[in-house]
Amino acid sequence: MGGRAFLATLGPGLFPRIPLPVYNALKNRLLPRLQALYRRAIVPREAPEKLTFGDLDILVTGPRPSNLTSGQTDVPYTILRDVLGAQCYVRHDSRNRTVNFAVPIQPGEWEALNLGKEEEEIRQAAGGQDVFYQVDVNTCVDEAEHERTAFFHGYGDLGMIMCVVARNADPALVLGEKGLRLSLPPQPRFELSQSLDDITKFMGWSMETWKAGFRTNREAFEWVGSSRFFNPQGFRTHGEGIPKVSKQRIQFMYTEFVQWVAEKAANTPLETQHNNHAMTVEQRQLTFREHALVYFNKKQDYEAMVHKQSERARLKKVFNSSTVRQWTCLGQDWKALKLVMDAVRKELDGDAGILKLYDELGTSGVKRFVLEVQKQLSLASTTMN
């Protein structure tokens, strides 16, 4: 919702929802200004049937060198503020590269769009205070991220809906601005692909149709439902792997999608469903996961990562600072403890050698080797605290 970023500075009730004609006029006025500053500056495609907006989102990347001074890597926020005609802005931490700008609505601005009465009403509701548009500028690190962000922010809630479709196929599948990844804790997230073309082909979505646009929400739903992995019967909108939906989303396009899925399930004969009903849900998910790894040519890399993580976990159980400290009775002498552990790794040619010794002689064999190294280093035991 527009204005939430400025509750602490400007207060509530000063950022009205923006009617579509006003939104288009604002976009047409501000977007060229940012295109003069960046090689790429776009507004994600709006939801087909949306009539009012909480804010204007602009995605940018590649600042033009002519707009930078020596040592600068991005356009300063103060310049963005002045170019947009904003009164103030809110920036966030380094993980969130979106900056929120409060752009004043000039008196009589809506009159030219035959919305003068509506503007007067919002000014009265604000108690005569200035009212604003919230304009969010999201800086992407490169053109690839810019393209993915535009895709997943396009057509309202469609990006979130795509994520839910993917999670229904396999709760471990994470689809979003960073591409397509597998999330199977305690393993780290594993990247399958960052290519939109490859991801949409895998999911069975036509990029040509997406680029041509959707006239209605239903057209967008039919497109996302064209995935060969979409099964309306048994489709989950909450539970394991399904992202939680904000109250704002519940009120808009996502709710209509959930209703559409229910209608689709009621009207789709069971025998025409995509999935093999002889398989359990878990079996289908594992099959899908295997298919994804093979499709993106990542099976070998994934298995190598899993093996590496497994070996690391095994090593941590038998060779860690707490265990070695108990064996050597080095107490609080952390420097000596590090010397012993480093020497053991060197003598055995790294972690793989320690695990080989463990496999051959067990924990007692590793302990004997550690104590021998301690003796060679002439590091005497101390009283444990």
NORBEL-V576552 format. One record per backbone hydrogen bond with DSSP energy under -0.5 kcal/mol. NH is the residue of the N-H (numbers start at 1). CO is the residue of the C=O. If there is no record, write none. Layout:
nh=NH co=CO
nh=NH co=CO
This chain:
nh=4 co=1
nh=6 co=3
nh=7 co=4
nh=9 co=6
nh=10 co=6
nh=11 co=6
nh=18 co=53
nh=19 co=17
nh=20 co=51
nh=23 co=19
nh=24 co=20
nh=25 co=21
nh=26 co=22
nh=27 co=23
nh=28 co=24
nh=29 co=25
nh=30 co=26
nh=31 co=27
nh=33 co=30
nh=34 co=30
nh=35 co=31
nh=36 co=32
nh=37 co=34
nh=38 co=34
nh=39 co=62
nh=40 co=61
nh=42 co=59
nh=50 co=47
nh=53 co=18
nh=56 co=134
nh=57 co=55
nh=58 co=136
nh=59 co=42
nh=60 co=138
nh=61 co=40
nh=64 co=37
nh=67 co=64
nh=68 co=65
nh=72 co=69
nh=79 co=76
nh=80 co=76
nh=81 co=77
nh=82 co=78
nh=83 co=79
nh=84 co=80
nh=85 co=81
nh=86 co=81
nh=87 co=102
nh=88 co=102
nh=90 co=100
nh=96 co=93
nh=97 co=95
nh=99 co=137
nh=100 co=90
nh=101 co=135
nh=102 co=88
nh=103 co=101
nh=103 co=133
nh=104 co=85
nh=104 co=102
nh=105 co=131
nh=106 co=104
nh=109 co=106
nh=111 co=108
nh=112 co=108
nh=113 co=110
nh=114 co=111
nh=115 co=110
nh=119 co=115
nh=120 co=116
nh=121 co=117
nh=122 co=118
nh=123 co=119
nh=124 co=120
nh=125 co=121
nh=126 co=122
nh=127 co=124
nh=128 co=123
nh=129 co=126
nh=132 co=14
nh=133 co=103
nh=135 co=101
nh=135 co=133
nh=136 co=56
nh=136 co=134
nh=137 co=99
nh=137 co=135
nh=138 co=58
nh=138 co=136
nh=139 co=97
nh=139 co=137
nh=140 co=60
nh=140 co=138
nh=146 co=142
nh=147 co=143
nh=148 co=144
nh=149 co=145
nh=150 co=146
nh=151 co=147
nh=152 co=148
nh=153 co=149
nh=154 co=150
nh=154 co=151
nh=155 co=45
nh=156 co=45
nh=158 co=155
nh=159 co=154
nh=159 co=156
nh=161 co=157
nh=162 co=158
nh=163 co=159
nh=164 co=160
nh=165 co=161
nh=166 co=162
nh=167 co=163
nh=168 co=164
nh=169 co=165
nh=170 co=166
nh=173 co=170
nh=174 co=172
nh=174 co=181
nh=175 co=173
nh=176 co=179
nh=179 co=176
nh=180 co=193
nh=181 co=174
nh=181 co=179
nh=182 co=190
nh=183 co=172
nh=184 co=182
nh=187 co=184
nh=190 co=182
nh=191 co=189
nh=192 co=180
nh=193 co=180
nh=196 co=194
nh=199 co=195
nh=200 co=196
nh=201 co=197
nh=202 co=198
nh=203 co=199
nh=204 co=200
nh=205 co=200
nh=207 co=205
nh=210 co=206
nh=211 co=207
nh=212 co=208
nh=213 co=209
nh=220 co=216
nh=221 co=217
nh=222 co=218
nh=223 co=219
nh=224 co=220
nh=225 co=221
nh=226 co=223
nh=227 co=224
nh=228 co=203
nh=229 co=203
nh=230 co=227
nh=234 co=232
nh=235 co=232
nh=242 co=239
nh=243 co=241
nh=250 co=246
nh=251 co=247
nh=251 co=248
nh=252 co=249
nh=254 co=249
nh=255 co=249
nh=255 co=252
nh=256 co=252
nh=257 co=253
nh=258 co=254
nh=259 co=255
nh=260 co=256
nh=261 co=257
nh=262 co=258
nh=263 co=259
nh=264 co=260
nh=265 co=261
nh=266 co=262
nh=267 co=263
nh=268 co=264
nh=268 co=265
nh=269 co=267
nh=272 co=269
nh=273 co=270
nh=277 co=275
nh=279 co=276
nh=284 co=280
nh=285 co=281
nh=286 co=282
nh=287 co=283
nh=288 co=284
nh=289 co=285
nh=290 co=286
nh=291 co=287
nh=292 co=288
nh=293 co=289
nh=294 co=290
nh=295 co=291
nh=296 co=292
nh=297 co=294
nh=298 co=293
nh=299 co=293
nh=302 co=298
nh=303 co=299
nh=304 co=300
nh=305 co=301
nh=306 co=302
nh=307 co=303
nh=308 co=304
nh=309 co=305
nh=310 co=306
nh=311 co=307
nh=312 co=308
nh=313 co=309
nh=314 co=310
nh=315 co=311
nh=316 co=312
nh=317 co=313
nh=318 co=314
nh=319 co=315
nh=324 co=320
nh=325 co=321
nh=326 co=322
nh=327 co=323
nh=328 co=324
nh=329 co=325
nh=330 co=325
nh=333 co=330
nh=334 co=332
nh=337 co=333
nh=338 co=334
nh=339 co=335
nh=340 co=336
nh=341 co=337
nh=342 co=338
nh=343 co=339
nh=344 co=340
nh=345 co=341
nh=346 co=342
nh=347 co=343
nh=348 co=344
nh=349 co=346
nh=350 co=345
nh=354 co=350
nh=355 co=351
nh=356 co=352
nh=357 co=353
nh=358 co=354
nh=359 co=355
nh=360 co=356
nh=361 co=357
nh=362 co=358
nh=365 co=361
nh=366 co=362
nh=367 co=363
nh=368 co=364
nh=369 co=365
nh=370 co=366
nh=371 co=367
nh=372 co=368
nh=373 co=369
nh=374 co=370
nh=375 co=371
nh=376 co=372
nh=377 co=373
nh=378 co=375
nh=379 co=374
nh=380 co=378
nh=382 co=329
